[in-house]
Amino acid sequence: MKNKVNKNENLAWKDTVLVPAGKTVDILAEFSNPGEWVMHCHIAEHLEAGMTTKFNVLQ
């Protein structure tokens, strides 16, 4: 079975992944822009629970 990918044309959501409860997703990302970056959940209660991480992209 092929995974269905929904392309969202709304650019406000372009870097957002919706993950249904109890599910996981694989994310393919290009890290070519050096610097410190953050991945996080947009639900405040989840942020308070630690659903955020920082990573560094080196040159």
C-alpha positions, 0 to 999 in steps of 0.5 A: 500500500502506498502512503497518501501524501496530502499537499497543503497549499496554505503556507502557514502550515508548510512546516507542520505535521499533524500526527493522529493520537497513537500514530507516528510519522516519518519526516524527511527534511533537508538541513542545509541552513546552518544554525540552531533550530527547534522542533516543537508541538503547537499544543501548550500543554504538550510543550509544558510536558517537554514535547520540544527539542533543539538541534544544531545544523553545522556548516 
